[in-house]
Amino acid sequence: MEDFENNHAQDLDSETIFIVSQTFKALGDPTRIRILNLLFTKECSVNEIAETLDIRQSTVSHQLRFLKNLRLVKYRREGTSLYYSHDDEHVMLILKQMIDHACHS
């Protein structure tokens, strides 16, 4: 904790605050949590995500666009299909820790 305090004793700049708040906003949505949790385990197409999580494809696409803009997910193209995966190990570790915390009894 002392290292954290020493490294972050200065006030944060507005860009950092914005990025952190948007990342927490992303993690505050149940659908985005479900999508990120799935992408933590494997790369998936939009259709795969929609089928696995029983969510409309348009909803999945909308949420993936939000997550991509925050650089939390990335994609690769294979033919006409896009395959999504997580793009930020730090955020995925936070999500995993929060899930572990919630499951801890």
TIRO-2110 file (N, C-alpha, C; in Angstrom, 1 decimal):
// TIRO-2110
0.8, -1.2, 0.0, N, 1, A
0.0, 0.0, 0.0, CA, 1, A
0.9, 1.3, 0.0, C, 1, A
2.0, 1.2, 0.7, N, 2, A
2.9, 2.3, 0.7, CA, 2, A
3.4, 2.7, -0.7, C, 2, A
3.7, 1.7, -1.5, N, 3, A
4.2, 2.0, -2.9, CA, 3, A
3.1, 2.7, -3.7, C, 3, A
1.8, 2.2, -3.5, N, 4, A
0.7, 2.9, -4.2, CA, 4, A
0.6, 4.3, -3.7, C, 4, A
0.7, 4.6, -2.5, N, 5, A
0.6, 5.9, -1.9, CA, 5, A
1.7, 6.8, -2.5, C, 5, A
2.9, 6.3, -2.5, N, 6, A
4.1, 7.0, -3.0, CA, 6, A
4.0, 7.3, -4.5, C, 6, A
3.5, 6.4, -5.3, N, 7, A
3.4, 6.5, -6.7, CA, 7, A
2.2, 7.4, -7.1, C, 7, A
1.2, 7.5, -6.3, N, 8, A
0.0, 8.2, -6.7, CA, 8, A
-0.4, 9.3, -5.7, C, 8, A
0.6, 9.9, -5.0, N, 9, A
0.3, 10.9, -4.1, CA, 9, A
-0.2, 12.2, -4.8, C, 9, A
0.2, 12.4, -6.0, N, 10, A
-0.2, 13.6, -6.7, CA, 10, A
-1.6, 13.5, -7.2, C, 10, A
-2.2, 14.7, -7.4, N, 11, A
-3.6, 14.7, -7.9, CA, 11, A
-3.6, 14.1, -9.3, C, 11, A
-4.7, 13.4, -9.7, N, 12, A
-4.8, 12.8, -11.0, CA, 12, A
-5.2, 13.9, -12.1, C, 12, A
-4.7, 13.7, -13.3, N, 13, A
-5.1, 14.6, -14.3, CA, 13, A
-6.5, 14.2, -14.8, C, 13, A
-7.1, 15.1, -15.5, N, 14, A
-8.5, 14.9, -15.9, CA, 14, A
-8.7, 13.7, -16.9, C, 14, A
-7.7, 13.5, -17.7, N, 15, A
-7.8, 12.4, -18.7, CA, 15, A
-7.8, 11.1, -17.9, C, 15, A
-6.9, 10.9, -17.0, N, 16, A
-6.8, 9.7, -16.2, CA, 16, A
-8.1, 9.5, -15.4, C, 16, A
-8.6, 10.5, -14.8, N, 17, A
-9.9, 10.4, -14.1, CA, 17, A
-11.0, 9.9, -15.0, C, 17, A
-11.0, 10.5, -16.2, N, 18, A
-12.1, 10.1, -17.2, CA, 18, A
-11.9, 8.7, -17.6, C, 18, A
-10.7, 8.2, -17.9, N, 19, A
-10.5, 6.8, -18.3, CA, 19, A
-10.9, 5.9, -17.2, C, 19, A
-10.5, 6.2, -15.9, N, 20, A
-10.8, 5.3, -14.8, CA, 20, A
-12.3, 5.3, -14.6, C, 20, A
-13.0, 6.4, -14.6, N, 21, A
-14.4, 6.4, -14.4, CA, 21, A
-15.2, 5.7, -15.5, C, 21, A
-14.7, 5.8, -16.8, N, 22, A
-15.3, 5.1, -17.9, CA, 22, A
-15.1, 3.6, -17.8, C, 22, A
-14.0, 3.2, -17.3, N, 23, A
-13.7, 1.7, -17.1, CA, 23, A
-14.6, 1.2, -16.0, C, 23, A
-14.7, 1.9, -14.9, N, 24, A
-15.7, 1.4, -13.9, CA, 24, A
-17.1, 1.5, -14.4, C, 24, A
-17.4, 2.4, -15.2, N, 25, A
-18.8, 2.4, -15.8, CA, 25, A
-19.0, 1.1, -16.6, C, 25, A
-18.0, 0.8, -17.4, N, 26, A
-18.0, -0.5, -18.2, CA, 26, A
-18.3, -1.7, -17.3, C, 26, A
-17.6, -1.7, -16.2, N, 27, A
-17.7, -2.8, -15.3, CA, 27, A
-18.9, -2.8, -14.4, C, 27, A
-19.7, -1.7, -14.5, N, 28, A
-20.9, -1.5, -13.7, CA, 28, A
-22.1, -2.0, -14.4, C, 28, A
-22.0, -2.5, -15.6, N, 29, A
-23.2, -3.0, -16.4, CA, 29, A
-23.2, -4.5, -16.5, C, 29, A
-24.3, -5.1, -16.1, N, 30, A
-24.4, -6.6, -16.0, CA, 30, A
-24.1, -7.3, -17.4, C, 30, A
-24.6, -6.7, -18.5, N, 31, A
-24.3, -7.3, -19.8, CA, 31, A
-22.9, -7.3, -20.1, C, 31, A
-22.2, -6.1, -19.9, N, 32, A
-20.8, -6.0, -20.2, CA, 32, A
-20.0, -6.9, -19.3, C, 32, A
-20.4, -7.1, -18.1, N, 33, A
-19.6, -8.0, -17.2, CA, 33, A
-19.7, -9.4, -17.7, C, 33, A
-20.9, -9.8, -18.2, N, 34, A
-21.1, -11.2, -18.7, CA, 34, A
-20.3, -11.4, -20.0, C, 34, A
-20.2, -10.4, -20.9, N, 35, A
-19.4, -10.4, -22.1, CA, 35, A
-18.0, -10.5, -21.8, C, 35, A
-17.5, -9.6, -20.9, N, 36, A
-16.0, -9.7, -20.5, CA, 36, A
-15.7, -11.0, -19.9, C, 36, A
-16.5, -11.5, -19.0, N, 37, A
-16.2, -12.8, -18.3, CA, 37, A
-16.1, -13.9, -19.4, C, 37, A
-17.0, -13.9, -20.4, N, 38, A
-16.9, -14.9, -21.4, CA, 38, A
-15.6, -14.7, -22.2, C, 38, A
-15.3, -13.5, -22.6, N, 39, A
-14.1, -13.2, -23.4, CA, 39, A
-12.8, -13.5, -22.6, C, 39, A
-12.9, -13.5, -21.2, N, 40, A
-11.7, -13.8, -20.4, CA, 40, A
-11.3, -15.3, -20.7, C, 40, A
-12.3, -16.1, -21.0, N, 41, A
-12.0, -17.6, -21.2, CA, 41, A
-11.7, -17.9, -22.6, C, 41, A
-12.3, -17.2, -23.6, N, 42, A
-12.0, -17.6, -25.0, CA, 42, A
-12.4, -16.4, -25.9, C, 42, A
-11.9, -16.5, -27.1, N, 43, A
-12.2, -15.6, -28.2, CA, 43, A
-13.6, -16.0, -28.8, C, 43, A
-14.4, -15.1, -29.1, N, 44, A
-15.8, -15.4, -29.6, CA, 44, A
-16.2, -14.4, -30.7, C, 44, A
-17.0, -14.9, -31.6, N, 45, A
-17.7, -14.1, -32.6, CA, 45, A
-18.9, -13.4, -31.9, C, 45, A
-19.5, -12.4, -32.5, N, 46, A
-20.7, -11.8, -32.0, CA, 46, A
-21.8, -12.8, -31.8, C, 46, A
-22.0, -13.6, -32.9, N, 47, A
-23.0, -14.7, -32.8, CA, 47, A
-22.8, -15.6, -31.7, C, 47, A
-21.6, -16.0, -31.5, N, 48, A
-21.2, -16.9, -30.4, CA, 48, A
-21.6, -16.3, -29.0, C, 48, A
-21.2, -15.1, -28.8, N, 49, A
-21.5, -14.3, -27.6, CA, 49, A
-23.0, -14.3, -27.4, C, 49, A
-23.7, -13.9, -28.4, N, 50, A
-25.2, -13.8, -28.4, CA, 50, A
-25.8, -15.1, -28.0, C, 50, A
-25.4, -16.2, -28.6, N, 51, A
-26.0, -17.5, -28.3, CA, 51, A
-25.6, -18.0, -27.0, C, 51, A
-24.3, -17.9, -26.6, N, 52, A
-23.9, -18.4, -25.3, CA, 52, A
-24.6, -17.7, -24.1, C, 52, A
-24.7, -16.3, -24.3, N, 53, A
-25.2, -15.5, -23.2, CA, 53, A
-26.7, -15.3, -23.3, C, 53, A
-27.3, -15.8, -24.4, N, 54, A
-28.8, -15.5, -24.7, CA, 54, A
-29.1, -14.1, -24.6, C, 54, A
-28.4, -13.3, -25.5, N, 55, A
-28.6, -11.9, -25.6, CA, 55, A
-28.7, -11.6, -27.1, C, 55, A
-29.6, -10.6, -27.4, N, 56, A
-29.8, -10.2, -28.8, CA, 56, A
-28.4, -9.8, -29.4, C, 56, A
-28.2, -10.2, -30.7, N, 57, A
-27.0, -9.8, -31.4, CA, 57, A
-26.8, -8.3, -31.5, C, 57, A
-27.9, -7.5, -31.6, N, 58, A
-27.7, -6.1, -31.7, CA, 58, A
-27.2, -5.5, -30.4, C, 58, A
-27.7, -6.1, -29.3, N, 59, A
-27.2, -5.7, -27.9, CA, 59, A
-25.7, -6.0, -27.7, C, 59, A
-25.4, -7.2, -28.2, N, 60, A
-23.9, -7.6, -28.1, CA, 60, A
-23.1, -6.7, -28.9, C, 60, A
-23.5, -6.4, -30.1, N, 61, A
-22.7, -5.5, -31.0, CA, 61, A
-22.6, -4.1, -30.3, C, 61, A
-23.7, -3.6, -29.8, N, 62, A
-23.6, -2.3, -29.1, CA, 62, A
-22.7, -2.3, -27.9, C, 62, A
-22.7, -3.3, -27.1, N, 63, A
-21.8, -3.4, -25.9, CA, 63, A
-20.4, -3.6, -26.3, C, 63, A
-20.1, -4.4, -27.4, N, 64, A
-18.8, -4.6, -27.8, CA, 64, A
-18.2, -3.3, -28.4, C, 64, A
-19.0, -2.5, -29.0, N, 65, A
-18.5, -1.2, -29.5, CA, 65, A
-18.1, -0.3, -28.3, C, 65, A
-18.9, -0.3, -27.3, N, 66, A
-18.6, 0.5, -26.1, CA, 66, A
-17.3, 0.0, -25.5, C, 66, A
-17.1, -1.3, -25.4, N, 67, A
-15.9, -1.9, -24.8, CA, 67, A
-14.7, -1.7, -25.7, C, 67, A
-14.9, -1.8, -27.0, N, 68, A
-13.8, -1.5, -27.9, CA, 68, A
-13.3, -0.1, -27.8, C, 68, A
-14.2, 0.9, -27.7, N, 69, A
-13.8, 2.3, -27.6, CA, 69, A
-13.0, 2.5, -26.3, C, 69, A
-13.2, 1.7, -25.3, N, 70, A
-12.4, 1.8, -24.1, CA, 70, A
-11.1, 1.0, -24.1, C, 70, A
-10.9, 0.3, -25.2, N, 71, A
-9.8, -0.6, -25.4, CA, 71, A
-9.8, -1.8, -24.4, C, 71, A
-11.0, -2.2, -24.1, N, 72, A
-11.1, -3.4, -23.2, CA, 72, A
-11.3, -4.7, -23.9, C, 72, A
-11.7, -4.5, -25.2, N, 73, A
-11.8, -5.7, -26.1, CA, 73, A
-11.1, -5.3, -27.4, C, 73, A
-10.7, -6.3, -28.1, N, 74, A
-10.1, -6.1, -29.5, CA, 74, A
-10.8, -7.2, -30.4, C, 74, A
-10.6, -7.1, -31.7, N, 75, A
-11.1, -8.1, -32.6, CA, 75, A
-10.1, -8.4, -33.7, C, 75, A
-10.3, -9.5, -34.3, N, 76, A
-9.5, -9.9, -35.5, CA, 76, A
-10.5, -10.3, -36.5, C, 76, A
-10.2, -10.1, -37.7, N, 77, A
-11.1, -10.5, -38.8, CA, 77, A
-10.7, -11.8, -39.4, C, 77, A
-11.6, -12.7, -39.6, N, 78, A
-11.4, -13.9, -40.3, CA, 78, A
-12.5, -14.1, -41.4, C, 78, A
-12.1, -13.8, -42.6, N, 79, A
-13.1, -13.7, -43.7, CA, 79, A
-14.1, -12.6, -43.4, C, 79, A
-15.4, -12.9, -43.3, N, 80, A
-16.4, -11.9, -43.0, CA, 80, A
-16.7, -11.9, -41.5, C, 80, A
-16.1, -12.7, -40.7, N, 81, A
-16.4, -12.8, -39.3, CA, 81, A
-15.4, -12.0, -38.5, C, 81, A
-15.9, -11.4, -37.4, N, 82, A
-15.0, -10.7, -36.4, CA, 82, A
-15.0, -11.6, -35.1, C, 82, A
-13.8, -11.8, -34.6, N, 83, A
-13.7, -12.6, -33.4, CA, 83, A
-13.1, -11.6, -32.3, C, 83, A
-13.8, -11.6, -31.2, N, 84, A
-13.5, -10.6, -30.1, CA, 84, A
-12.7, -11.4, -29.0, C, 84, A
-11.8, -10.6, -28.3, N, 85, A
-11.1, -11.1, -27.2, CA, 85, A
-10.9, -9.9, -26.2, C, 85, A
-10.5, -10.2, -25.0, N, 86, A
-10.2, -9.1, -24.1, CA, 86, A
-8.9, -8.5, -24.5, C, 86, A
-8.7, -7.2, -24.1, N, 87, A
-7.6, -6.4, -24.6, CA, 87, A
-6.8, -5.7, -23.4, C, 87, A
-7.3, -6.0, -22.2, N, 88, A
-6.6, -5.3, -21.1, CA, 88, A
-6.5, -6.3, -19.9, C, 88, A
-5.4, -6.8, -19.7, N, 89, A
-5.2, -7.8, -18.7, CA, 89, A
-5.4, -7.2, -17.3, C, 89, A
-5.1, -6.0, -17.1, N, 90, A
-5.3, -5.3, -15.8, CA, 90, A
-6.8, -5.3, -15.4, C, 90, A
-7.6, -4.9, -16.4, N, 91, A
-9.0, -4.8, -16.1, CA, 91, A
-9.6, -6.2, -15.9, C, 91, A
-9.1, -7.1, -16.7, N, 92, A
-9.6, -8.5, -16.6, CA, 92, A
-9.3, -9.1, -15.2, C, 92, A
-8.1, -8.7, -14.7, N, 93, A
-7.8, -9.2, -13.3, CA, 93, A
-8.7, -8.5, -12.3, C, 93, A
-9.0, -7.2, -12.4, N, 94, A
-9.9, -6.6, -11.5, CA, 94, A
-11.3, -7.3, -11.6, C, 94, A
-11.7, -7.5, -12.8, N, 95, A
-13.0, -8.2, -12.9, CA, 95, A
-13.0, -9.6, -12.3, C, 95, A
-12.0, -10.3, -12.5, N, 96, A
-11.9, -11.7, -11.9, CA, 96, A
-11.8, -11.6, -10.4, C, 96, A
-11.1, -10.6, -9.8, N, 97, A
-11.0, -10.4, -8.4, CA, 97, A
-12.4, -10.1, -7.8, C, 97, A
-13.1, -9.2, -8.5, N, 98, A
-14.5, -8.8, -8.0, CA, 98, A
-15.4, -10.0, -8.1, C, 98, A
-15.3, -10.8, -9.1, N, 99, A
-16.1, -12.0, -9.2, CA, 99, A
-15.8, -13.0, -8.1, C, 99, A
-14.5, -13.2, -7.9, N, 100, A
-14.0, -14.1, -6.8, CA, 100, A
-14.5, -13.5, -5.4, C, 100, A
-14.5, -12.2, -5.3, N, 101, A
-14.9, -11.6, -4.0, CA, 101, A
-16.4, -11.8, -3.8, C, 101, A
-17.2, -11.7, -4.9, N, 102, A
-18.6, -11.9, -4.8, CA, 102, A
-19.0, -13.3, -4.5, C, 102, A
-18.2, -14.2, -5.0, N, 103, A
-18.5, -15.7, -4.8, CA, 103, A
-18.0, -16.2, -3.5, C, 103, A
-17.1, -15.4, -2.8, N, 104, A
-16.5, -15.8, -1.6, CA, 104, A
-17.6, -15.8, -0.5, C, 104, A
-17.7, -16.8, 0.3, N, 105, A
-18.7, -16.8, 1.4, CA, 105, A
-18.1, -16.9, 2.7, C, 105, A
END
